[in-house]
Amino acid sequence: MTYKPALTAAFLFAMIGVITGAMGAHALRPHLTDDLLASYETAVKYQFYHSFALAIAGMLHQAFPSAWIRRATWAFVIGILLFSGSIYLLIYLKATASVGLGGLGILTPIGGLFFIAGWLFLLLGIRSKQAAS
């Protein structure tokens, strides 16, 4: 059976990725510097990559049902929230000249570590002894 939480998260994050990508390309472009726009595009890109990873996890769970696949799902969700979410927030703070939350930038690499963990967990999931043959 597919893992519906992974598929649900995949489709929600992909939908949000389309919305944020369109906002960046149309509404935000005139208000952001080239550097901020490049960072914004990176956040959208990684959100999409890992939306696809979530969809893969949801489908892999059918052939390789294991706790590792479920852990990968949560690692990707947390990674998207921390990595892309922190970049979106940092861009907002810089674009509006808001002060505070200077330590927020540390969340981006932590989100990246969750992405790496998610891919490792998928690998462990397909190699798990629990996997169906």
N, C-alpha and C positions, 0 to 999 in steps of 0.2 A: 504494500500500500504506500502511496506517496505520502510525504510528510507535509500536511496542509499548512502548519505554521510557517514553514520555509517558503512555500509557494505564495502564501498570503503576503508575507513580508516582501518577497521578491516583486510582486506586482504593485504593491503600495509604494515601495521605494522607487521602482521604475516610473510609475505615474508621477511621483513627486519630482523625480529627475527631469522628466519632460517639462514640467511646470517651471522648475527653477532654471533649467536651460533656456527656455523661451524668455523668461524674465531677464536673464543675463544678456541674451542676444538682442533684446528689444528695449525693455524698460530701463535696465540698469546701465547699459553701455555708455550713454552720454554722461553718467554721473560717476563712473569709476575710472581711475587711472589705468594705463595699460597693464601695470604690475598687478593691481587688484583684480582686473578682469581675467588675467591669466590664472591667478589663484582661484578665482571663482570657477573658471572652466575646469581646473584640476579637480575641484571638489565635486562638480557635476559628473566628470568623467569617472572618477573612482566610485561614486555612488552608483553609476550605471554598471560598471564592471562587477561590483559586488551584488547588485540586484540580480545579475545573471548567475553569479555564484550561488546565491540563495535558491534560484530556480533549479540549478544543477543539484544542489543538496536535496531539495524536495523530491526530485526525480530519482536520485541515487538511492535514497532511503528505501525505495521499492525493491531494488536488487540487493542492497547491502544494509538491511535494517540494523542499526547499531546506535549506541549512545554517542559514538564519535560523530556521526552525521548530525545528530541533534545538537551536539556541542558546537559543531561547525556553524550551524544555523545561528546560534546565539552569538558566536564570535563575529560573524559577518554583520549581524544587526548592530551589535555594540560598536564595531569598527566603523560602520557608516555613520552612526550617531556621533561618535567622538571625532573621527577624521573629517568627514565632510561637514558635519554640524559645527565643529569648532572653526573651520575655515569660513563658513557662511557668517558665523557670529563675529569673527575677527574682521572680516571685510565690512560688515555693517558698522562695527565700532570705529574702524578707520575712516570709512566714508562719511560718517556723521560726526567725526572728531570727538567721539565720546571718550571719556577718561575712565580708567579702571579696568579690572580684569586682565591686567598685564600678564599674569601667569597662565592665561587661557591657552596660549600657544603650545604648552606642553601636552595638551589633549590630542593634538594632531598626530604626533609620533606614537602616542599610546594607542590611538585608533589604528594606526598602521601596524602595530604589533598584533592587534586583534585580527586584522586582515590576514597576516602571516599565520597566526594560530588557526584561523578558520581553514586555510588551505592545508595546513598540516593535519588538522582533524579530519578533513575529507580523505586525505591519503590514508590515515590510520583507519578510517571507517571502511574503506574498500579492502583493506588488508586484514580487517578484524576476523577473528575466528568465528564470530557470531554471524558473519555475512553468509547469505544464502548462496549455494553453489549453482 
